[in-house]
C-alpha cells in the first residue's frame, strides 16, 4: 500500500498474487506450516546524503549484488519484469511484492517441503533532514524449522550481523564511496527444490483514489491492519502479535504483516 501526501492524498492499493482467481474464494485449507514462529529482525543506519540520492544509488531491486559484495552471487538480473511489482530477480527467484517511492518489499517464492516459506524483506529510506537519510532493512521469516530457542537466537544474531554489514556497504555507496573488491570464493549452488507452484504467474493490480484530507488523518482512520474489517470485510481481529508490528496475524486469511513503512 502506498500513500503520498499533498493538498489531498493519493492512496494506492496494489493487489499481488501468484496465479489467483479473483472470482473464486476457495474454502480455507490448513496452513502449510501448522505452528509457524514468525521472527523479525531490523537494522538501520544513517547516511549522509539526501534521500533521493541514496535511493537512486542503492534502492534498485537488482542493486543487491553490489551492496552484498559477496562471492556467492553472480550479478543480479531480472528473470521477469523491470523492477516494478511482480518483478523476479535471479537472487533466489525473489519477487518484488510491494513498492513505494523509497521502499520495496520482496518475498521468496514458496517451495515444496520447505518451512522457510514466508521469507520477506523490506528495504526503506526515510529523509531525516535535507542532507541525511535513515536506511532500514527489515526481514521476516518463519523460524519454526529450528529446533529450540538457542538455535533461533544464533540464527537471529547471524542475521543481524549480515544485515548490518549490508547497510554499511549501502552507506558507503550512497555517500559516493567505493567498496573493496569482492572477496574470492565460490558461487552458491542453485536451489533445486521445486516451487510449490511450478509455473507461477505474478499479477499486480494497482488502484488508487485521491482523498481530500491530510495524510496523517487519513492513515489514522483507515491505516490500521484490522481496519479492513470496516472497509473491506465484515470483521477482523488479530490472532497474534500487536497492531502495527511486523509479524502480526489477522483473521482475514490469516494474513501476516510482512513489511511496512510510515
N, C-alpha and C positions, 0 to 999 in steps of 0.2 A: 504494500500500500504506500502510495507516495502522496505527500502533501506539500504545497508551496503557498506561502503567504504573500499577500499583496493587498490591494484595495478589497478584493474579495478573496476567495480561497478556491484553489483547484484541487479536488480530490480525485486521485486516480486509483482505481482498484484493478489489479492485474490478477486474473484467474489463470492458474497454471496447472496443467495436468498432463499426464502421460497416457495417451490413448483412452481418455474417459469419454463417456457419452452423457451429455447434459440432460438428455431426455429421460434417462432411466436412473433410479436410485435403488441399487440392489440392497437386499437385506444385509444387515450388519453381520460380518463374519468375525471369527476370533482373531485377535491380534497375532501377528506373525511371531512376536516375542511376547509371551503371556505375562511376564513380570519385568517390564523394562526398568532400567535405572538410568534416568537422564542426568548426565553430568555436563556442567558448563564451566568453561574457563574463559577468562577475558583478560587481555593485556592492552595497555595504552602507552603512547609515547608522544611528547610534544615536539613538533617540527618547526623550525624557524623559517617558515615560508608561508605565503598566502595559501588559503585552501584551494584556490583554482590551480595554482602551480603544483601543489602537492598531488592533487587528484589526477592532473594531466600526466604526471610523471610515473605514478605507481598504481593508479586506480583502474587501469585496463584489466579486463578479465584474464588476459594472457600475459600480463606483466609478471606473473607469479614465478616463472623460472628465473627471471633476472634477480628478484629480491630474495628468493630462497637461496640462490647461489650454491646449489648442491650438485654434486656429480651424479646423483641418482636419477636425474631427469634430463631428457632432451628438451630443446626449446619448445615452448608451448605453441600449439597451433589449434585452430578451430576445426572440429570434426563436423560441426553443424552451426549455422548462424554466423554472426559477425560481431558478437559481444553484447547483444541485447538479450532480453528474457528468452529462454529456450535454447540459448547457445550452449554447445557442448565443447569443452576443451579436452585436449589429449591427456591432461593430468588426471588419471583415474576416471576418465569419462565424466568428470564433474559437470553439472548442469547449472546454469545461471537461472535461479528461480525468482529472484526479486532484485529490483534496481531503483535507486533514487539518484538525484543529481550527484551526490557524493557518497554513495554506498552501493554495495551489491551483496547479495546472499546467494550462496551456491549449495548444492546438495550432491552427495554421491548417489548414483542410481542403485536401487535395491538389487541384490544378487541372491541367488539360491543358497540356502544353508549358511547364511552369514548373519551374525547377530548385530553387526555394526551397521544396520541398515537405516539409521537415522542420523548419519553424519552430515552436519551442516556447518557452514562457516559464514561469518559476516565481516567484511572489511568496511569501515566507515571513517570519514573525515569530517571534522567539525571545526569551524572557524572559532578561535578563541579571541583573537584580535586581528586587525587587518594584516598583520605580518606573522602570526603564529597559528598553528593548526594542531588539533589533537587527532591522532590516528588511533583507532581502536580495532582490535581483531578479537572476535568472539567465536568460540567453537562449541557446538553441542553434539553429543553423541550418546548412544545407549551403552553404558558400561556393564550391562548385566552379564556379558560373556566372562568378565573377570571373576576370579574365584572368591575373593574376600576384600575387606576394606583396605588391607595393607597393599594388595596389588593395585587397587583403584588409586590409592594415594601415590604410589610410584608412577603410575601412568599419568596422573594429573600433574605431578611435578615435572615429568619429562615433557609434557605438552606445554606447560608454562615456559620452560626453558627454550623450547623450539620456537614458540610464537614470539617471545621476547627478542630472540636473535633475528627473526624475520623483520620485526618492527624497527630494530636498529639499522638493518640494511635499507629499509624503505626510507628512514630518516636521512641516511647518507645520500641516497639517490635524489630525494626531493630537495635537499639542500645543495644540489649541484656537485656532490662529491662522487667518487668512484669506489667501487668495491674491489677488493683484491681478486686476482684471477681465481676462477672456480677451482676448488681443490680437486686433486686427482682421485679417481675412484671408478666404480663400475655402475652402469645403468641398472636401475631396478628392473627385475624380470617383469614382463607383462602379467597383469591379473587375468588368469584364465577361468576364474569362477564365473559361470554363466549368469547373465542377468535374469532376474525374476520374470521380467517381460523381455523375451528375446529380441523383439523388434519394437522398441518404444517409439511413440510418435508424440513429440512435445508440441504443445499448442499453448499460446498465451493470448489472452483476450483483454486488452487494455480498455477501460471505460472510465470516463471522468465527468464531473459536474462542477460548476462554479457555485460557491456558497457565499452569500452576502453577509459575512461575519468574519471577525479576526480568527487567525489560525488557532490561537490558544483557546478561544471559546468553543470553536468547532471540535477540536480534538478532546477537550474536556467533556463534551457532551456525547460524542459517538465513538471515541477512540479507544475505550477500554475493551479488553479482549472478549468480555462477555456481553458487551453492548449489542452484539449480533443477535441476541435473544430478543431484542426490542425492535431492531430494524430489519432483520432477515429471517429469523426463526421464532418459534413460539416461546421457547425458554432456553436458558443457558446457565449452567453452573460450572464452577471449577471443580474438577475431580482431584487434582493435586497441584501443588505449587501455589504461588501468590500472583495476584493481578499485576500485570506489567512486568513480570520476570520471565526471562527465557527458561524454557523447560516446563512452564505451567501447562496443564492439560484441561481442556473444557469438554463438556458433554457432547457438543456438536461434533460428531465424527471422531471423538477422542483426539481432536486436533491439538497439536503441540506448538507453542511459540518457539520457533527455531531461529528467529532473527528479528531485530527491531532497531529502529533509530528514533531520534527525537520526534 
